[in-house]
């Protein structure tokens, strides 16, 4: 069952940021996977730009901690469960009376997802459920609220691996992100004339706990990936959050059905600088 609580606003530096950056003033953003990594950085940035943020996570503690920090609504939910997903948006609408932005960010990349020759069916299905089916469910659930408003921005987190191949495979993750990309493009076209923009954000490797865990036992694997980034480093979550805030805002009013790459130049590179 979905659980939720509304955190009290705190006066301090974060409130000063609300005053300074008002591109999302008065808007309501629902962020899945808000407890850590890109989701948490996005919740912080969207709040700083004036939005009221609904922090959704499968972990009640991390959802509440994120909501406490940004003065938002905490919802504990499993985004692969249709009933939970429906309650997320119903609760957000009940609390704030509107939904303007949906960031579908929840995802997993387990170590057992590797080469197609070694990845079992259970691992394949679990990754597809969390990374792709959840995006389908969240888009399906939030679209009626955006249609009612006659506008809105859906940002689905895909990945740069959706547009290129890798010999260090995570086959189910790669396939799931390709699905997110195609789904986002389709919805971006279908709902464009209703004032609803749908974009797929495709980050390169990001310095998050997920990446740290993935490479902790294999530094050589991390280095093999790092050498392909022209900028020469992994992204910070705050840099991906800045792109999310842009796509959520009216500055991106003519951008929909896009493959929005924030990858440090990976997909544009053939040979990288020494």
LINPEGI-V343177 format. One record per backbone hydrogen bond with DSSP energy under -0.5 kcal/mol. NH is the residue of the N-H (numbers start at 1). CO is the residue of the C=O. Records with the same first field share a line. If there is no record, write none. Layout:
BEGIN
NH: CO / CO
END
This chain:
BEGIN
3: 76
5: 74
7: 5 / 72
16: 12
17: 13
18: 14
19: 15
20: 16
21: 17 / 48
22: 20
24: 49
25: 22
26: 50
27: 24
29: 52
30: 101
31: 29 / 54
32: 30 / 103
33: 56
34: 31 / 56
36: 33
39: 36
40: 36
41: 37
42: 38
43: 39
44: 40
45: 41
46: 42
47: 43
48: 44
49: 45
50: 47
51: 46
52: 27
53: 51
54: 29
55: 53 / 73
56: 31 / 54
57: 75
60: 58
63: 59
64: 60
65: 61
66: 62
67: 63
68: 64
69: 65
70: 66
71: 67
72: 67
73: 53
74: 5
75: 55
76: 3
77: 57 / 75
79: 77
81: 78
82: 80
85: 81
86: 82
87: 83
88: 84
89: 85
90: 86
91: 87
92: 88
93: 89
94: 90
95: 91
96: 92
97: 93
100: 28
101: 28
102: 153
103: 30
104: 102 / 155
105: 103
113: 110
114: 112
118: 115
119: 115
120: 118
124: 120
125: 121
126: 122
127: 123
128: 124
129: 125
130: 126
131: 127
132: 128
133: 128
134: 129
136: 132
137: 133
138: 134
139: 135
140: 136
141: 137
142: 138
143: 139
144: 140
145: 142
146: 142
147: 143
148: 144
149: 145
150: 146
151: 146
152: 195
153: 100
154: 197
155: 102
156: 154 / 199
157: 104 / 155
158: 156 / 201
160: 203
162: 159
163: 160
169: 167
171: 114
174: 170
175: 171
176: 172
177: 173
178: 174
179: 175
180: 176
181: 177
182: 178
183: 179
184: 180
185: 181
186: 182
187: 183
188: 184
189: 185
190: 186
191: 187
192: 189
194: 191
195: 192
196: 191
197: 152 / 195
199: 154
200: 258
201: 156 / 199
202: 200 / 260
203: 201
204: 262
207: 235
208: 206
212: 208
213: 209
214: 210
215: 211
216: 212
217: 213
218: 215
221: 218
222: 218
223: 219
224: 220
225: 221
226: 222
227: 223
228: 225
229: 226
230: 228
231: 264
232: 229
235: 205
239: 236
240: 236
241: 237
242: 238
243: 239
244: 240
245: 241
246: 242
247: 243
248: 244
249: 245 / 246
252: 246 / 249
253: 250
255: 252
256: 254
257: 198
260: 200 / 258
261: 259
262: 202
266: 263
268: 265
269: 266
END
